[in-house]
Amino acid sequence: MDQEEEKDFYDRLRKELAESTTWPSDYLYKFIVTTDDDKIQTINKIFDNSGAVIESRQSRKGKYTSISVTIHLPDPEAVINYYKQVSRIEGVISL
């Protein structure tokens, strides 16, 4: 995704979150990543000391790990900031 597409995506997400949710609110992130301890730990560190509840589950064959993060956030901008941090990790799919 180029910078313009990324900006449009986050602008659209910001607007949808503002219209659909009363803030502050709990937000659920879902990520899929190849089962790689470094990548999983990096995601955990991003949400460290935030009060987030993090659950992970490996796929049946163990090749992939799904990570669910529930966190209480003040506004849509905070949601987007976490997405941007996680998007820097190669191979992570945000659902």
N, C-alpha and C positions, 0 to 999 in steps of 0.2 A: 504494500500500500504506500503510495507516495504521500508527501506532506499535505497536499491539498485534499486528497481523499481522507486522510487521517483527521484533518481539521473538520471536514464536513461530517464524518462519522461521529466525532466527539460533540460537535455542535448539536447534531440530531439527538444523540443520547442525552445530553444535558437537558434539552427541551423536553424530551419524553419523561425523564425522571422528575423534572420540576412539575409537570402536569399530572403525573400518575401517582405521586407519593407525597405524603405529608412529612416534612422534615422537621427535626431529626428523625431517623428511622433505621431499622435494621436492614442490611442489604446482604444478599447472598451472591457470592462469586462462585463460579464453577470453572475449573480449569482441567485440561487433559494434558499430560506430559508423558514422554517416554519415561519408563521407570529408571531414573537416574538420580542417585542420592544427592548429588550436587545441585541439580535443578530443583528438586523437592525442598532441600534445605534453604535455597535462595528464596523460594516463595514463602516458606515459613518465616524467614528473617524479615521480609518486607512487612509482614503483619505482626511481627514480634512486638510485645509491649503495647498493643493496641486494644486489648480486651477481646480480640477475635477468637471465635471457636473454629478450629481447623480440623477437618476430618479428611482422611485419605483412604482410598481403596484401590487395590491393584486389580487389573483385569484378570480374567480367568487364567490366561496363559502367562500373566506377569509382565507382559511387554509394556503396558501402559499403566499409569496411575491417575485416578481422578481425584481432584482436590476440591473440597467444598469449604468455603470460608464465609462464616456469618459474622458480621461486624456492625456495630452501631455507629452511624456516620451522621454528621451535621447537615450535609447538603450534597447536591449532585456533583459539585466540584471535587469533593473528597472522594466520591466513587470513581471519578475519572482519573484522579491522581494515582490511585492504586492500580487501575487498569494500565496506565502508562508505565508505571514501575515494573509490573509483571511482563508487559509486552517487550521489555528489553531482554528477557530470557529467551534464548533461541529455542524454537520448537514447541513453545507453550501455545495451546489452543484455548482461547477464552470462549465460553459458551454463554 
